[in-house]
Amino acid sequence: MSMELGQVGVWTPLAQWVDAGLGEAAAELDELGFGAIWLGNGPTIMDVAASIVDTTPRIPVATGIVNIWVHPVEPIAARYAEIAARHPDRLLLGLLYGDRKSVV
């Protein structure tokens, strides 16, 4: 896996992506050349990630941290596999389990 995240990315709470005209905002960030879009944790994090990679041609999406104590592991893994199959090297999945962090 090879993913270029660039030097400057954008992070904002997940709720702002949901409420802010997601496709338009993501497309503009992509056009401006930002390196990545980082998503804050929330109940729809994988749906928002999928929407961004589905509506943009280049910009990678990274989950800040998906907390496995809040999100069941199997659905997150299945959704990651589905998105990654459609858009290779565009989704970075950060996981929090216990007191450790991991990146897939």
FENBELCOR-V930859 format. One record per residue. N is the residue number from 1. PSI is psi in whole degrees, 0 to 359 (none if undefined). OMEGA is omega in radians with two decimals (* if undefined). Layout:
n->(N/N)
psi->(PSI/PSI)
omega->(OMEGA/OMEGA)
//
This chain:
n->(1/2/3/4/5/6/7/8/9/10/11/12/13/14/15/16/17/18/19/20/21/22/23/24/25/26/27/28/29/30/31/32/33/34/35/36/37/38/39/40/41/42/43/44/45/46/47/48/49/50/51/52/53/54/55/56/57/58/59/60/61/62/63/64/65/66/67/68/69/70/71/72/73/74/75/76/77/78/79/80/81/82/83/84/85/86/87/88/89/90/91/92/93/94/95/96/97/98/99/100/101/102/103/104)
psi->(132/121/126/117/355/182/337/123/182/131/140/157/147/320/327/328/321/321/352/29/65/306/316/314/315/318/321/317/321/312/325/350/16/149/328/158/123/130/136/159/149/170/337/23/318/328/318/316/315/316/319/311/334/333/3/150/339/315/129/155/133/132/129/296/126/118/114/350/347/319/125/137/315/312/324/315/318/317/319/312/320/312/315/328/323/327/77/141/31/351/123/121/113/133/145/121/122/231/17/152/148/154/134/none)
omega->(3.11/-3.11/3.09/-3.11/3.12/-3.11/-3.11/3.09/-3.13/3.04/3.03/3.10/-3.07/-3.10/3.13/3.08/-3.10/-3.05/-2.89/-3.11/-2.98/-3.06/-3.13/-3.12/-3.14/3.13/3.12/3.10/3.10/3.13/3.14/3.06/3.09/-3.05/-3.10/2.99/3.14/-3.10/3.00/-3.10/3.09/-3.03/-3.11/-3.01/-3.11/3.07/3.12/3.10/3.13/-3.14/-3.12/-3.12/3.09/-3.04/3.11/-3.10/-2.93/-2.89/3.07/3.09/3.13/3.02/3.11/3.01/2.99/-3.10/-3.09/3.06/3.10/-3.12/3.07/-3.01/-3.04/3.11/3.11/3.14/3.14/-3.13/3.08/-3.12/3.13/-3.12/-3.12/3.11/3.13/-3.04/-3.12/3.07/3.10/-3.11/3.08/-3.07/3.06/-3.10/3.02/3.07/-3.07/3.14/-3.10/3.10/3.13/3.09/3.12/*)
//
